[in-house]
Amino acid sequence: MKPDLSVVIGGIKFKNPIWTASGTCGYGEELAEVFDLSRLGGMVTKSITSNPREGHPPPRTTETVSGMLNAIGLANVGVDRFIKEKLKFLERFNTRVIVNVAGAKLQEYVEVCAQLADCPRADMVELNFSCPNVEAGMAIATNASLAEKTVSEVKKVFPRPVIAKLSPNVTDITQIAKACEAGGAEALSLINTLIGMAVDIETFRPRLTNNTGGLSGPAIKPVALAMVHKVYKAVKIPIIGLGGIRNYLDVIEFLLCGARAVQIGTALFVEPETPIKIIRDLEKYLSRKKIENIQELVGQLRIY
């Protein structure tokens, strides 16, 4: 028998634990030209705000050692156009759709999620509390009481599961995690990018027009694993892990540390078929280890 890759998060069943990460494949159109999105466990959209945003001027991405920096600035089409065009496109595929939502203040999160509540194919929302490259982008990420209140208010208007996406750029990530759980979040995703900078020594300028940006890719994986494991021990709700995942080996590490699902991000820029290869290799690994269901791996790290 083939091993069972399905996982359940917030009462919703996913065919496998492999999702895309917000902001790394837009709204899915380009990625759909590479492989059938229906093969994914979940598709996480780029961040959506109330009104369209142009984001920061270029250059807004730059490669670093074992990773990349980005300061896109939450460029997006706005919630109205997203619902009319982008969500309609994603409805063609047999995969779960998780809409990442961002806002400048609490009320914007509530307004966007209220509009998405009327869209059954928005299976979940992921509240982006941790964008480090927009003004006030870290306000909620670093304030436990505000994070709890934001989740609580969103739960009043959005009837399906709510995920809170957490930042590593805090003193103690477990405080924010517990607050989101108390507010009613059904799951947590972590980690978002670390704050970083790259410098051009010829022009003496930063390589990003925003000066700093979010560091992602393999360079941050050890930080992500440590934080996933720390949060896993602190909360009861499921965790979606992300940060530097390139192959099935990375996925197994995240599951052992406590993640129930994972998101693939920066690797998509290098090899867009990464999620499909990971799914195939996970099946081989489970068969070799004689593990019937992938959920048996969650939290099984044998600490010293």
Backbone bond lengths (Angstrom), bond angles and torsions (degrees), N, CA, C in turn:
res aa  C-N    CA-C-N  psi(-1)  N-CA   C-N-CA  omega(-1)  CA-C   N-CA-C  phi
1 M - - - 1.459 - - 1.531 110.56 -
2 K 1.324 115.94 143.47 1.454 119.44 175.46 1.522 109.02 -71.24
3 P 1.308 117.80 141.28 1.461 119.82 177.37 1.526 110.89 -63.91
4 D 1.314 115.54 152.06 1.464 122.25 -178.56 1.522 108.82 -89.45
5 L 1.331 116.72 115.19 1.459 121.25 179.25 1.522 113.15 -93.12
6 S 1.316 117.89 -0.98 1.460 120.13 -174.09 1.526 111.73 -70.69
7 V 1.335 114.85 147.71 1.462 121.83 176.42 1.521 108.32 -134.93
8 V 1.310 115.87 156.66 1.465 121.73 178.53 1.516 108.86 -119.55
9 I 1.320 115.69 127.00 1.471 121.72 179.56 1.524 107.87 -135.22
10 G 1.310 116.33 124.26 1.462 120.08 -179.74 1.511 113.36 60.70
11 G 1.326 116.58 29.82 1.454 120.42 -179.62 1.514 114.42 80.57
12 I 1.332 117.41 1.50 1.464 122.02 -179.81 1.526 109.08 -107.55
13 K 1.325 115.88 133.32 1.459 120.67 -179.32 1.527 110.35 -91.04
14 F 1.330 115.12 133.17 1.456 122.75 176.34 1.521 108.01 -112.99
15 K 1.329 116.93 137.46 1.468 119.65 -176.48 1.522 112.96 -64.79
16 N 1.324 116.36 -25.28 1.457 122.16 174.44 1.529 108.28 -157.43
17 P 1.330 117.67 167.56 1.469 119.77 -174.93 1.522 114.40 -87.90
18 I 1.332 118.21 13.24 1.460 121.15 -174.67 1.526 110.97 -99.31
19 W 1.329 115.29 114.24 1.460 122.56 177.94 1.524 108.67 -118.01
20 T 1.317 115.86 162.20 1.463 119.98 167.83 1.523 108.75 -84.59
21 A 1.309 117.36 161.46 1.456 121.73 177.76 1.525 110.08 -101.90
22 S 1.300 115.87 144.05 1.461 121.43 -178.15 1.519 111.87 -56.88
23 G 1.331 114.93 137.47 1.456 120.33 174.72 1.508 115.21 85.66
24 T 1.331 117.70 -2.11 1.466 120.06 -176.72 1.523 113.03 -107.49
25 C 1.313 117.13 -7.10 1.476 119.17 177.29 1.521 110.87 -148.65
26 G 1.321 116.29 30.57 1.459 120.88 175.14 1.513 112.82 55.71
27 Y 1.336 115.05 -125.22 1.458 121.12 178.70 1.528 111.23 -110.17
28 G 1.328 116.66 14.96 1.450 121.11 172.88 1.513 116.30 98.79
29 E 1.345 118.23 -13.57 1.466 118.86 -174.89 1.525 112.86 -61.20
30 E 1.342 116.51 -47.20 1.465 119.26 -177.90 1.530 111.28 -68.06
31 L 1.319 116.76 -40.72 1.460 120.20 -179.42 1.524 111.45 -65.77
32 A 1.323 116.52 -31.47 1.465 120.80 179.77 1.522 112.10 -66.24
33 E 1.332 116.84 -18.05 1.462 120.30 176.04 1.530 111.53 -77.88
34 V 1.336 116.33 -15.07 1.461 121.21 -178.12 1.531 111.28 -96.75
35 F 1.323 117.05 -42.81 1.467 120.61 177.58 1.531 109.60 -152.67
36 D 1.323 115.34 165.77 1.461 121.83 -179.68 1.529 109.09 -72.81
37 L 1.325 117.39 117.16 1.457 121.46 -178.64 1.523 112.27 -61.52
38 S 1.322 117.30 -19.24 1.463 121.30 179.22 1.526 111.93 -64.33
39 R 1.311 117.69 -15.27 1.462 120.96 179.57 1.525 111.95 -80.12
40 L 1.329 116.56 -14.08 1.460 121.28 179.40 1.527 111.10 -79.25
41 G 1.327 115.22 150.73 1.453 118.62 169.85 1.516 110.62 -69.28
42 G 1.325 116.51 -40.65 1.456 120.96 179.83 1.513 111.80 -155.58
43 M 1.316 115.03 150.65 1.457 122.54 177.76 1.531 107.56 -117.88
44 V 1.337 116.29 114.96 1.465 120.60 178.87 1.520 108.46 -98.36
45 T 1.319 116.81 123.95 1.463 121.30 -177.31 1.514 110.98 -77.08
46 K 1.322 115.36 165.08 1.468 119.44 171.01 1.523 108.08 -66.82
47 S 1.303 117.00 162.25 1.461 121.63 -175.03 1.525 111.67 -60.77
48 I 1.333 115.03 137.49 1.464 122.33 178.86 1.529 108.44 -114.66
49 T 1.328 116.09 134.98 1.456 122.08 176.49 1.527 109.51 -120.07
50 S 1.322 116.42 173.50 1.472 119.90 -178.59 1.520 111.81 -58.73
51 N 1.319 116.22 -49.32 1.458 122.18 -178.61 1.517 110.56 -112.86
52 P 1.332 117.38 157.26 1.472 119.60 177.09 1.523 111.22 -59.78
53 R 1.327 115.81 148.56 1.456 121.63 177.56 1.522 109.12 -131.24
54 E 1.334 116.23 136.22 1.457 120.61 176.63 1.513 112.08 -82.70
55 G 1.313 117.37 -22.73 1.457 120.71 -178.81 1.522 112.05 78.69
56 H 1.316 115.61 -168.26 1.459 121.12 -178.15 1.529 110.87 -81.07
57 P 1.336 117.26 152.39 1.469 119.59 176.07 1.525 110.45 -70.92
58 P 1.335 117.83 154.98 1.469 120.30 177.02 1.530 110.51 -72.80
59 P 1.323 116.41 157.21 1.471 127.19 -0.55 1.529 111.61 -75.75
60 R 1.323 114.86 136.84 1.454 119.62 -179.84 1.525 113.23 -128.56
61 T 1.315 116.72 8.78 1.471 121.64 168.61 1.525 107.91 -139.84
62 T 1.308 115.94 149.97 1.463 120.78 174.66 1.517 108.88 -155.50
63 E 1.327 115.71 143.71 1.455 120.53 -179.96 1.526 110.16 -79.39
64 T 1.325 115.86 144.74 1.459 122.30 175.59 1.533 108.18 -129.10
65 V 1.316 116.34 174.86 1.459 119.78 176.99 1.536 108.90 -63.39
66 S 1.329 116.16 119.96 1.473 122.43 179.08 1.522 112.84 59.24
67 G 1.335 117.42 32.53 1.456 117.85 177.23 1.510 112.68 175.29
68 M 1.316 115.17 -162.01 1.458 120.77 177.72 1.513 109.23 -151.16
69 L 1.335 114.57 155.96 1.458 122.05 173.26 1.518 108.31 -109.46
70 N 1.337 116.25 139.44 1.462 118.63 173.87 1.518 109.83 -136.06
71 A 1.320 114.81 145.67 1.463 122.05 172.45 1.526 106.38 -140.16
72 I 1.333 115.10 65.87 1.462 120.87 -177.49 1.523 111.34 -68.04
73 G 1.335 115.93 -34.61 1.455 119.27 179.40 1.511 113.88 81.58
74 L 1.345 116.33 28.76 1.470 122.26 176.51 1.530 113.12 58.84
75 A 1.313 117.00 36.62 1.464 119.79 174.55 1.521 109.36 -59.01
76 N 1.337 117.09 128.48 1.466 120.38 178.98 1.522 110.47 -164.17
77 V 1.332 116.15 169.47 1.468 121.78 -173.31 1.524 113.52 -84.92
78 G 1.320 118.12 -5.53 1.458 120.86 -176.85 1.513 111.33 86.24
79 V 1.338 116.51 156.04 1.468 120.43 -170.55 1.525 113.06 -66.16
80 D 1.337 119.45 -36.17 1.463 120.54 -178.00 1.521 111.63 -62.86
81 R 1.313 116.33 -50.14 1.455 119.84 -179.83 1.533 110.86 -68.91
82 F 1.332 116.29 -34.27 1.465 119.16 177.53 1.528 110.63 -58.63
83 I 1.313 116.78 -45.95 1.464 120.37 -178.50 1.526 111.22 -66.53
84 K 1.327 116.61 -41.38 1.466 120.59 -176.32 1.518 113.06 -72.91
85 E 1.330 116.81 -36.34 1.466 119.98 -173.03 1.525 113.84 -112.80
86 K 1.314 116.84 -56.36 1.459 120.36 -170.16 1.522 112.26 -72.79
87 L 1.322 116.79 -42.89 1.457 119.55 179.13 1.522 110.76 -67.53
88 K 1.323 116.46 -34.43 1.473 120.39 176.27 1.522 110.49 -60.22
89 F 1.319 116.46 -39.80 1.463 120.23 178.80 1.531 110.11 -64.25
90 L 1.313 117.08 -45.30 1.458 120.87 -176.43 1.523 112.32 -68.47
91 E 1.320 117.27 -22.08 1.466 120.71 179.07 1.529 112.45 -64.14
92 R 1.325 117.59 -15.99 1.463 120.58 179.63 1.523 112.49 -70.95
93 F 1.318 117.02 -19.22 1.460 119.89 -169.66 1.526 112.15 -106.78
94 N 1.316 114.67 145.63 1.459 121.81 179.81 1.524 110.14 -87.82
95 T 1.306 114.77 66.44 1.458 121.37 176.42 1.516 108.39 -143.12
96 R 1.301 116.64 158.97 1.460 120.03 177.53 1.525 109.78 -75.45
97 V 1.323 115.55 139.81 1.466 121.09 179.78 1.520 108.62 -110.22
98 I 1.310 115.25 121.52 1.465 121.98 178.12 1.528 106.88 -112.83
99 V 1.306 117.38 118.18 1.463 121.91 -177.21 1.525 109.68 -94.45
100 N 1.323 116.08 117.45 1.452 120.80 177.07 1.524 108.78 -79.71
101 V 1.320 116.53 129.01 1.467 122.25 -175.38 1.522 109.58 -119.76
102 A 1.321 116.31 133.38 1.463 121.61 177.82 1.523 109.34 -127.23
103 G 1.320 115.67 162.47 1.455 119.15 179.48 1.514 111.46 -164.06
104 A 1.312 115.81 157.98 1.459 121.13 177.80 1.522 111.38 -81.63
105 K 1.341 116.16 -21.07 1.462 121.24 178.78 1.524 108.88 -153.71
106 L 1.304 115.93 169.79 1.464 122.11 -175.47 1.516 112.10 -52.75
107 Q 1.320 117.43 -45.69 1.454 120.72 -174.11 1.524 112.87 -61.93
108 E 1.337 117.04 -31.28 1.463 119.35 178.91 1.525 110.93 -67.13
109 Y 1.314 117.39 -39.91 1.462 120.30 175.42 1.530 110.21 -58.27
110 V 1.321 115.66 -45.64 1.461 120.68 -177.86 1.525 110.63 -63.79
111 E 1.319 117.26 -44.59 1.462 120.83 -178.33 1.523 112.25 -62.89
112 V 1.328 116.83 -45.09 1.461 119.95 -179.71 1.531 110.57 -64.99
113 C 1.318 116.76 -44.78 1.465 120.33 -178.57 1.527 111.62 -66.98
114 A 1.332 117.33 -31.32 1.463 120.15 176.76 1.528 110.68 -64.45
115 Q 1.324 116.91 -38.45 1.464 119.95 176.93 1.526 111.33 -68.75
116 L 1.320 116.62 -37.77 1.464 120.58 179.97 1.519 112.13 -71.94
117 A 1.319 116.87 -20.06 1.467 120.64 -179.87 1.517 111.96 -59.56
118 D 1.320 116.89 -29.00 1.461 121.91 -179.05 1.524 112.81 -85.81
119 C 1.333 116.88 5.44 1.466 122.16 -178.70 1.525 109.14 -113.05
120 P 1.333 118.12 96.80 1.466 120.88 -176.27 1.521 114.00 -56.73
121 R 1.339 117.97 -27.89 1.457 119.81 -177.89 1.522 113.14 -81.35
122 A 1.314 116.83 -2.18 1.462 119.96 167.25 1.526 105.31 -85.37
123 D 1.330 116.22 86.94 1.461 121.07 -171.63 1.519 112.42 -65.76
124 M 1.316 115.82 -33.05 1.458 122.02 179.20 1.520 108.63 -148.68
125 V 1.320 116.10 162.43 1.460 120.36 166.86 1.521 108.12 -118.00
126 E 1.318 115.65 145.62 1.460 122.28 175.61 1.521 106.78 -116.38
127 L 1.315 116.32 112.46 1.460 120.83 -176.90 1.518 109.66 -81.84
128 N 1.320 115.92 116.63 1.454 121.56 -177.57 1.527 109.37 -82.92
129 F 1.325 115.05 93.82 1.463 120.94 179.71 1.525 111.41 -92.61
130 S 1.317 117.73 10.65 1.463 116.52 -163.18 1.509 114.83 -143.67
131 C 1.317 117.71 30.84 1.457 118.22 177.89 1.523 109.20 -80.37
132 P 1.338 117.87 115.84 1.466 119.69 -174.02 1.513 115.05 -85.94
133 N 1.357 118.15 -0.49 1.466 117.62 -172.84 1.527 113.77 -120.24
134 V 1.334 116.49 27.16 1.464 120.25 170.63 1.525 108.16 -131.39
135 E 1.326 115.44 155.99 1.457 120.65 -179.99 1.521 109.99 -60.21
136 A 1.325 117.42 130.65 1.465 124.19 -179.23 1.527 112.48 65.81
137 G 1.336 117.01 15.70 1.457 119.98 -176.81 1.516 114.13 -68.13
138 M 1.324 117.32 -19.03 1.461 120.43 -177.54 1.521 112.71 -104.11
139 A 1.325 118.30 2.37 1.462 120.61 -173.55 1.522 112.42 -58.64
140 I 1.325 116.54 -48.33 1.460 120.25 -178.83 1.519 110.62 -75.95
141 A 1.331 116.56 -36.49 1.463 121.07 -175.93 1.521 112.45 -60.14
142 T 1.322 117.54 -27.75 1.458 121.12 -175.18 1.530 113.25 -107.30
143 N 1.318 117.20 4.89 1.462 121.54 -175.93 1.525 108.98 -123.77
144 A 1.314 116.30 103.99 1.464 120.74 -174.07 1.528 112.37 -60.65
145 S 1.322 117.54 -44.35 1.468 119.83 -177.40 1.520 111.16 -67.16
146 L 1.341 117.61 -37.11 1.456 120.76 178.45 1.528 110.64 -70.26
147 A 1.326 116.91 -37.68 1.460 120.57 177.09 1.525 110.37 -62.59
148 E 1.322 116.28 -45.35 1.465 120.31 178.99 1.528 111.35 -61.49
149 K 1.330 116.30 -43.77 1.463 120.08 -179.02 1.517 111.37 -65.87
150 T 1.335 117.40 -39.22 1.463 120.64 -179.75 1.527 110.70 -63.83
151 V 1.319 116.87 -45.93 1.467 120.09 177.40 1.524 110.21 -60.28
152 S 1.317 115.93 -45.78 1.466 120.89 -178.65 1.525 112.01 -59.87
153 E 1.328 116.84 -43.16 1.464 120.27 -179.50 1.527 111.55 -69.31
154 V 1.341 116.88 -37.65 1.466 120.21 177.28 1.525 110.21 -64.82
155 K 1.334 117.10 -38.63 1.466 120.60 179.94 1.522 112.19 -60.88
156 K 1.316 117.15 -24.90 1.464 120.88 179.81 1.520 112.52 -72.01
157 V 1.344 116.45 -24.01 1.470 119.48 -175.19 1.524 113.37 -114.01
158 F 1.340 116.92 -17.78 1.467 119.67 -178.69 1.523 108.91 -113.80
159 P 1.341 118.30 117.74 1.467 121.05 -170.47 1.521 115.94 -83.45
160 R 1.333 116.95 -8.43 1.465 119.84 -177.65 1.533 110.15 -106.79
161 P 1.326 118.24 177.19 1.464 119.57 -172.49 1.526 114.89 -58.89
162 V 1.325 114.80 144.93 1.465 123.73 -179.89 1.533 108.80 -117.59
163 I 1.331 115.18 128.67 1.463 122.10 175.69 1.520 108.01 -108.25
164 A 1.308 117.17 138.02 1.467 121.42 173.08 1.528 108.43 -105.36
165 K 1.333 116.77 125.50 1.463 121.36 179.87 1.522 108.90 -96.45
166 L 1.326 116.10 121.21 1.457 121.84 -169.80 1.519 113.31 -102.56
167 S 1.317 114.75 152.89 1.465 122.58 -179.37 1.522 110.85 -97.83
168 P 1.332 116.86 144.11 1.461 119.97 172.51 1.522 112.71 -81.64
169 N 1.337 116.33 -9.42 1.463 121.19 -174.33 1.530 111.25 -86.12
170 V 1.335 114.95 53.91 1.462 121.42 -178.10 1.528 108.97 -137.51
171 T 1.326 115.61 165.98 1.470 119.99 179.53 1.524 110.69 -71.28
172 D 1.338 117.39 -48.13 1.465 121.59 -179.09 1.520 108.96 -140.30
173 I 1.324 116.53 104.43 1.460 120.96 -175.50 1.522 112.30 -66.12
174 T 1.333 118.07 -23.63 1.469 119.65 -179.12 1.526 111.62 -67.71
175 Q 1.319 117.60 -29.95 1.467 119.93 177.90 1.523 110.79 -63.52
176 I 1.330 116.75 -43.53 1.462 120.69 178.86 1.527 109.79 -68.83
177 A 1.334 116.75 -39.58 1.460 120.90 179.66 1.528 111.28 -61.21
178 K 1.323 117.05 -46.72 1.461 121.12 179.78 1.527 110.94 -63.74
179 A 1.324 116.33 -37.07 1.461 120.17 179.62 1.527 110.97 -65.13
180 C 1.329 117.00 -42.80 1.461 120.70 178.69 1.525 110.58 -65.26
181 E 1.324 116.65 -39.24 1.464 120.43 176.32 1.524 110.38 -61.90
182 A 1.324 116.68 -43.69 1.462 121.08 178.50 1.520 111.67 -63.28
183 G 1.336 116.43 -31.73 1.454 120.57 179.41 1.521 113.89 -75.85
184 G 1.327 116.69 -10.77 1.458 120.24 176.38 1.508 115.68 111.41
185 A 1.330 118.12 7.41 1.467 120.24 178.62 1.522 109.92 -61.22
186 E 1.335 115.78 137.49 1.464 120.18 178.05 1.528 112.58 -85.56
187 A 1.338 116.79 -16.72 1.462 120.63 -179.58 1.520 109.01 -160.83
188 L 1.337 115.25 165.88 1.454 122.73 176.83 1.517 108.19 -127.61
189 S 1.318 117.44 143.20 1.463 120.60 171.14 1.523 108.00 -118.59
190 L 1.335 115.14 134.49 1.449 121.13 -178.19 1.527 109.81 -161.28
191 I 1.370 114.28 142.72 1.463 126.18 11.90 1.521 110.26 -114.08
192 N 1.331 114.46 157.38 1.454 119.57 168.06 1.533 107.26 -80.56
193 T 1.303 116.64 -173.86 1.461 120.82 -172.69 1.528 113.23 -71.59
194 L 1.323 114.50 154.31 1.458 122.10 171.51 1.533 109.14 -87.04
195 I 1.303 117.53 150.54 1.460 120.77 178.47 1.535 109.44 -76.41
196 G 1.350 115.99 131.09 1.452 119.71 -179.37 1.517 112.13 -147.83
197 M 1.323 115.30 174.02 1.467 121.65 -179.26 1.526 109.59 -144.92
198 A 1.321 116.04 147.45 1.465 122.55 171.50 1.527 107.83 -129.55
199 V 1.325 116.63 145.84 1.460 121.19 -172.78 1.530 110.81 -126.20
200 D 1.326 115.55 137.28 1.467 122.44 174.73 1.526 108.08 -92.21
201 I 1.330 117.27 113.51 1.463 119.84 -174.67 1.525 113.29 -77.88
202 E 1.340 118.38 -7.94 1.465 120.77 175.38 1.519 111.20 -85.43
203 T 1.328 116.60 -41.32 1.465 120.66 -178.57 1.532 112.39 -95.39
204 F 1.334 116.62 -12.48 1.460 122.92 -176.03 1.529 111.95 64.92
205 R 1.308 116.85 21.51 1.463 121.63 -179.61 1.530 111.16 -112.70
206 P 1.339 116.84 155.95 1.460 119.20 169.86 1.534 109.72 -61.92
207 R 1.317 117.11 153.20 1.456 120.91 -179.19 1.522 112.52 -80.32
208 L 1.320 117.63 -6.73 1.462 122.71 176.04 1.525 109.32 -118.35
209 T 1.325 116.98 141.41 1.461 119.73 179.99 1.524 111.87 -67.65
210 N 1.333 116.42 -19.71 1.461 120.07 176.62 1.529 111.26 -84.97
211 N 1.329 116.02 0.78 1.471 124.40 -178.31 1.532 112.48 74.68
212 T 1.315 117.80 -53.11 1.460 121.16 175.38 1.532 109.11 -117.85
213 G 1.319 115.51 166.62 1.460 120.14 178.94 1.513 110.49 -155.17
214 G 1.316 115.34 -175.88 1.454 121.00 -179.27 1.522 110.82 -93.80
215 L 1.319 116.46 124.41 1.458 122.13 179.30 1.519 110.05 -87.27
216 S 1.343 115.61 126.68 1.462 121.47 178.46 1.519 109.24 -132.76
217 G 1.326 116.65 177.87 1.461 120.69 178.09 1.517 112.91 101.04
218 P 1.335 117.09 -176.31 1.468 122.01 -174.96 1.521 114.71 -53.75
219 A 1.333 117.25 -27.45 1.471 119.90 -178.15 1.528 112.37 -59.59
220 I 1.331 118.27 -28.09 1.466 120.20 -175.08 1.528 113.23 -98.53
221 K 1.333 118.61 -1.11 1.471 119.99 -175.59 1.527 113.49 -58.45
222 P 1.326 120.64 -45.14 1.469 118.87 179.25 1.527 113.24 -58.81
223 V 1.335 116.42 -37.24 1.469 120.40 177.20 1.526 109.86 -65.77
224 A 1.331 116.10 -43.54 1.460 120.71 -179.33 1.523 111.27 -62.53
225 L 1.322 117.79 -44.78 1.461 120.77 -179.93 1.524 111.16 -60.55
226 A 1.328 116.59 -44.23 1.462 120.28 -179.14 1.523 111.25 -62.72
227 M 1.334 116.37 -40.97 1.462 119.41 -178.47 1.527 111.83 -73.33
228 V 1.321 117.87 -37.20 1.465 120.49 176.36 1.528 109.58 -60.16
229 H 1.322 116.63 -46.16 1.461 119.91 -179.35 1.523 111.55 -64.81
230 K 1.321 116.75 -39.23 1.465 121.05 179.58 1.528 110.86 -64.61
231 V 1.324 116.76 -43.95 1.458 120.62 -179.76 1.527 110.86 -70.49
232 Y 1.340 116.65 -36.73 1.464 120.48 179.25 1.525 111.01 -56.50
233 K 1.315 116.65 -36.82 1.460 120.61 -179.64 1.527 112.46 -78.00
234 A 1.342 116.50 -12.97 1.459 119.96 -173.34 1.527 114.18 -103.11
235 V 1.337 118.15 -21.01 1.471 121.33 -176.55 1.523 110.33 -127.62
236 K 1.339 115.41 167.93 1.463 121.26 178.79 1.527 112.76 -104.81
237 I 1.329 117.71 -15.98 1.462 120.19 -176.80 1.525 110.76 -82.60
238 P 1.350 117.58 157.47 1.469 121.28 -177.18 1.525 112.68 -64.46
239 I 1.335 113.76 154.31 1.459 121.97 178.96 1.516 109.26 -119.41
240 I 1.335 116.01 135.92 1.464 122.21 171.09 1.527 105.90 -106.29
241 G 1.323 116.84 118.70 1.450 121.10 -174.84 1.517 112.96 -95.36
242 L 1.320 117.02 143.99 1.456 121.31 175.47 1.520 109.83 -155.42
243 G 1.326 113.43 154.42 1.457 119.89 -179.78 1.513 110.88 135.67
244 G 1.335 116.71 90.32 1.452 120.65 173.21 1.512 116.35 81.89
245 I 1.323 118.21 19.68 1.464 120.43 -178.97 1.527 110.35 -78.51
246 R 1.341 115.88 124.96 1.464 121.58 -178.90 1.522 113.31 -120.44
247 N 1.330 117.66 -23.87 1.454 120.70 -174.35 1.531 110.48 -153.26
248 Y 1.344 115.87 -179.76 1.459 119.85 -176.16 1.523 112.22 -66.34
249 L 1.333 117.20 -28.09 1.463 120.15 177.86 1.524 110.82 -61.42
250 D 1.328 115.50 -43.07 1.464 120.18 177.26 1.532 110.79 -62.08
251 V 1.322 116.02 -41.86 1.465 120.31 -179.86 1.522 110.96 -60.39
252 I 1.320 116.77 -45.41 1.458 120.62 179.58 1.523 110.56 -59.74
253 E 1.316 117.13 -41.10 1.465 120.58 178.24 1.528 111.15 -59.21
254 F 1.330 116.43 -45.41 1.460 119.70 179.63 1.524 111.73 -63.78
255 L 1.336 117.27 -40.72 1.457 120.28 179.04 1.522 110.93 -63.71
256 L 1.310 117.26 -44.74 1.455 120.73 179.11 1.526 111.68 -60.82
257 C 1.327 116.47 -33.79 1.466 121.10 179.55 1.526 112.79 -78.11
258 G 1.337 117.38 -9.41 1.458 119.37 174.65 1.510 116.97 128.24
259 A 1.329 117.92 -6.94 1.470 119.53 179.01 1.525 109.95 -74.42
260 R 1.323 116.73 144.06 1.461 121.05 176.16 1.530 111.07 -98.96
261 A 1.305 116.56 -23.05 1.465 122.27 174.96 1.518 106.78 -145.12
262 V 1.336 116.11 170.03 1.463 120.24 -179.62 1.522 109.78 -138.22
263 Q 1.320 115.38 162.01 1.458 121.65 175.71 1.524 109.13 -121.21
264 I 1.335 115.43 135.72 1.454 121.86 178.84 1.523 107.95 -100.99
265 G 1.323 117.52 126.75 1.453 120.18 -174.90 1.515 114.31 -124.18
266 T 1.324 116.46 -89.82 1.460 121.20 -174.29 1.523 112.71 -56.84
267 A 1.319 117.89 -32.64 1.472 121.38 179.95 1.523 111.83 -58.54
268 L 1.329 117.94 -26.35 1.469 121.18 -179.85 1.523 111.45 -64.05
269 F 1.338 117.07 -29.15 1.459 120.25 179.22 1.528 111.40 -71.59
270 V 1.317 115.99 -26.57 1.467 121.38 -177.80 1.521 110.75 -91.12
271 E 1.337 115.90 -45.91 1.455 121.77 -177.88 1.527 108.40 -143.83
272 P 1.329 118.25 94.45 1.461 121.54 -174.65 1.534 114.95 -58.00
273 E 1.331 117.56 -24.34 1.460 120.51 -179.57 1.525 113.14 -83.91
274 T 1.322 117.73 7.01 1.459 121.45 -178.45 1.530 113.61 -50.37
275 P 1.343 120.37 -47.11 1.476 119.40 -179.06 1.522 113.45 -58.41
276 I 1.332 117.38 -39.72 1.458 120.76 -178.40 1.521 110.77 -68.26
277 K 1.311 117.02 -41.09 1.468 120.61 176.93 1.522 110.63 -63.23
278 I 1.319 116.65 -39.21 1.459 120.47 -179.89 1.526 110.77 -64.51
279 I 1.319 117.07 -44.20 1.471 120.64 179.38 1.527 110.73 -58.59
280 R 1.316 115.83 -45.90 1.463 120.29 179.67 1.529 110.99 -62.78
281 D 1.320 117.33 -43.92 1.459 120.86 -177.53 1.531 112.14 -71.18
282 L 1.324 117.03 -30.28 1.466 119.65 175.82 1.525 110.76 -63.68
283 E 1.324 117.03 -41.24 1.464 120.66 178.06 1.521 110.51 -60.41
284 K 1.322 116.88 -42.59 1.463 120.89 179.41 1.526 110.78 -64.75
285 Y 1.327 116.70 -41.83 1.467 120.72 -179.70 1.525 110.81 -62.87
286 L 1.331 116.86 -47.68 1.459 120.50 -178.88 1.522 111.23 -62.84
287 S 1.318 116.57 -40.00 1.469 120.39 177.85 1.525 110.62 -62.35
288 R 1.330 115.71 -44.02 1.458 120.06 -179.34 1.522 111.66 -64.43
289 K 1.328 116.57 -36.82 1.457 121.31 -179.12 1.531 112.22 -87.18
290 K 1.346 116.27 -2.03 1.466 122.08 -178.58 1.530 111.56 57.56
291 I 1.323 115.24 43.57 1.463 122.78 176.49 1.528 107.95 -103.24
292 E 1.308 117.51 122.55 1.460 121.59 -173.85 1.524 112.67 -78.18
293 N 1.319 117.39 -38.40 1.467 121.38 -176.48 1.517 109.64 -130.86
294 I 1.314 116.44 131.57 1.464 121.16 -175.51 1.525 112.60 -61.81
295 Q 1.326 117.54 -24.66 1.458 120.59 179.95 1.529 112.33 -65.91
296 E 1.324 116.53 -15.78 1.464 120.09 177.29 1.525 112.01 -65.79
297 L 1.333 116.93 -17.97 1.464 121.16 -178.45 1.534 113.29 -84.95
298 V 1.321 117.17 -19.05 1.468 120.74 -170.67 1.532 111.15 -63.81
299 G 1.326 115.07 122.20 1.455 120.65 175.46 1.512 115.46 74.75
300 Q 1.314 117.74 16.37 1.470 120.51 -175.44 1.525 113.86 -91.49
301 L 1.312 116.76 17.24 1.459 120.48 177.31 1.541 110.60 -61.03
302 R 1.320 116.94 129.22 1.460 121.91 -179.41 1.526 109.25 -95.46
303 I 1.326 115.15 89.07 1.463 119.78 -175.70 1.526 110.48 -76.18
304 Y 1.324 116.33 153.92 1.455 122.35 179.72 1.532 110.76 -79.45
